[in-house]
Amino acid sequence: MRADDGPLGFEVLPPAGETTEMGWAIQPDGLREILLRVWRDYAPERVFVTENGAAFRDDRSGVDPRRVAYLHDHFAAATDAIEQGVPLEGYFVWSLMDNFEWAHGFTKRFGLVYVDYESLTRTPKDSAGFFRAVAGAARGSGLLRANP
């Protein structure tokens, strides 16, 4: 299946498996692998994931099981990297609230909180509750553990 002509004339194929609303592949193992590679190749004293999230089609109901699964799987991959020695000290989810994306305007929603752009009403999504639970129990949970 041909998707697009890529750089240097190479054929660009769509990603295999599940994707986000942006068409990006969902690969939590990729996060674990990059964390391990940065740690092995550069030996930083501290590592932070400064922006990780996914756009999915959301509505004002706040029900977003795909984002919850995305976060769960990426947190688990980060935990695995920590257990292998990566000094991961912070993980910042993109984004707290739905917002304006430069390339897509208001059409893609990344937030843990749904924003009705007409009324500006904000509704926490299920992913916000999941994130709150993980953050509140991070030191004792199986998802994220602080380095000793």
C-alpha positions as CSV (number, residue, x, y, z in Angstrom):
1,M,0.0,0.0,0.0
2,R,1.5,3.3,-1.1
3,A,0.9,6.2,1.3
4,D,3.1,9.0,0.0
5,D,6.3,9.8,-1.8
6,G,8.9,10.4,0.9
7,P,12.2,12.1,1.1
8,L,14.7,11.1,-1.6
9,G,11.9,9.3,-3.6
10,F,11.5,6.5,-1.0
11,E,8.0,5.1,-0.6
12,V,6.5,5.9,2.8
13,L,4.1,3.3,4.1
14,P,1.6,3.7,6.8
15,P,2.6,2.4,10.2
16,A,1.6,-1.2,11.1
17,G,-0.7,-1.7,14.0
18,E,-2.7,0.8,16.1
19,T,-2.2,4.5,15.5
20,T,-3.2,7.8,17.1
21,E,-5.6,10.3,15.5
22,M,-2.4,11.9,14.0
23,G,-1.6,8.6,12.2
24,W,1.4,8.0,14.5
25,A,2.2,4.4,15.5
26,I,1.6,3.4,19.1
27,Q,4.7,1.7,20.2
28,P,5.4,1.8,24.0
29,D,8.4,-0.4,23.5
30,G,9.9,2.4,21.4
31,L,9.9,4.6,24.5
32,R,11.6,1.9,26.6
33,E,14.2,1.4,23.9
34,I,15.0,5.1,23.4
35,L,15.3,5.5,27.2
36,L,17.7,2.6,27.4
37,R,19.7,3.8,24.4
38,V,20.1,7.3,25.8
39,W,21.2,5.9,29.1
40,R,23.7,3.5,27.5
41,D,25.1,5.9,24.9
42,Y,25.3,9.1,27.0
43,A,25.1,8.0,30.6
44,P,23.1,11.0,31.9
45,E,22.7,11.3,35.6
46,R,19.0,12.1,35.3
47,V,16.5,11.5,32.5
48,F,13.1,13.1,31.9
49,V,10.4,12.4,29.4
50,T,9.4,16.0,28.7
51,E,6.4,15.4,26.4
52,N,4.5,12.2,25.7
53,G,0.9,11.8,24.7
54,A,-1.5,10.9,22.0
55,A,-4.4,12.5,20.1
56,F,-7.6,10.5,20.0
57,R,-11.1,11.4,19.0
58,D,-12.7,12.6,22.2
59,D,-16.1,14.1,23.2
60,R,-17.4,15.9,26.2
61,S,-18.3,12.6,27.9
62,G,-14.7,12.4,29.1
63,V,-14.6,8.7,28.2
64,D,-11.2,8.0,26.6
65,P,-10.2,4.3,27.0
66,R,-7.6,4.5,24.2
67,R,-5.7,7.3,26.0
68,V,-5.9,5.5,29.3
69,A,-4.4,2.4,27.6
70,Y,-1.8,4.5,25.8
71,L,-0.7,6.0,29.1
72,H,-0.7,2.7,30.9
73,D,1.4,1.0,28.3
74,H,3.9,3.9,28.1
75,F,4.2,4.1,31.9
76,A,4.8,0.4,32.0
77,A,7.5,0.7,29.4
78,A,9.1,3.6,31.4
79,T,8.9,1.4,34.5
80,D,10.7,-1.4,32.7
81,A,13.5,1.1,31.7
82,I,13.8,2.2,35.3
83,E,14.1,-1.4,36.4
84,Q,16.9,-1.8,33.9
85,G,18.8,1.1,35.4
86,V,17.6,4.2,33.5
87,P,17.6,7.1,36.0
88,L,14.2,8.4,34.9
89,E,13.1,11.1,37.3
90,G,10.2,12.7,35.5
91,Y,7.5,12.0,32.9
92,F,5.4,14.8,31.6
93,V,2.2,14.0,29.8
94,W,1.2,16.1,26.8
95,S,-1.1,17.8,27.5
96,L,-3.1,18.7,30.5
97,M,-5.9,20.3,28.4
98,D,-7.0,20.1,24.8
99,N,-5.4,23.0,23.0
100,F,-4.5,24.6,19.7
101,E,-2.0,22.5,17.7
102,W,0.0,24.6,15.3
103,A,-0.4,22.3,12.3
104,H,-3.9,21.1,13.1
105,G,-5.7,24.0,14.9
106,F,-8.3,22.7,17.3
107,T,-9.0,19.4,15.4
108,K,-6.7,17.1,17.4
109,R,-7.2,16.5,21.1
110,F,-4.2,15.5,23.3
111,G,-5.5,16.7,26.7
112,L,-6.4,14.8,29.9
113,V,-9.1,17.5,30.2
114,Y,-11.7,18.0,27.4
115,V,-12.2,21.6,26.5
116,D,-15.4,22.7,24.8
117,Y,-14.0,25.5,22.7
118,E,-17.3,27.3,22.4
119,S,-18.2,27.5,26.1
120,L,-14.7,26.9,27.5
121,T,-16.2,24.3,29.8
122,R,-13.5,21.8,30.9
123,T,-14.3,18.2,31.6
124,P,-11.7,15.8,33.1
125,K,-11.4,12.7,31.0
126,D,-11.0,9.2,32.4
127,S,-7.3,9.6,31.5
128,A,-7.0,12.5,34.0
129,G,-8.3,10.2,36.7
130,F,-5.9,7.4,35.7
131,F,-3.0,9.9,35.7
132,R,-4.0,11.3,39.1
133,A,-4.1,7.7,40.5
134,V,-0.7,6.8,39.1
135,A,0.9,10.1,40.2
136,G,-0.6,9.8,43.6
137,A,0.7,6.3,44.1
138,A,3.9,6.5,41.9
139,R,6.4,5.4,44.6
140,G,4.4,2.3,45.5
141,S,2.7,1.4,42.2
142,G,3.8,-1.1,39.7
143,L,3.8,1.5,37.0
144,L,6.3,4.1,38.1
145,R,8.9,3.7,40.8
146,A,11.4,6.2,42.0
147,N,15.1,5.2,41.7
148,P,16.6,4.3,45.1
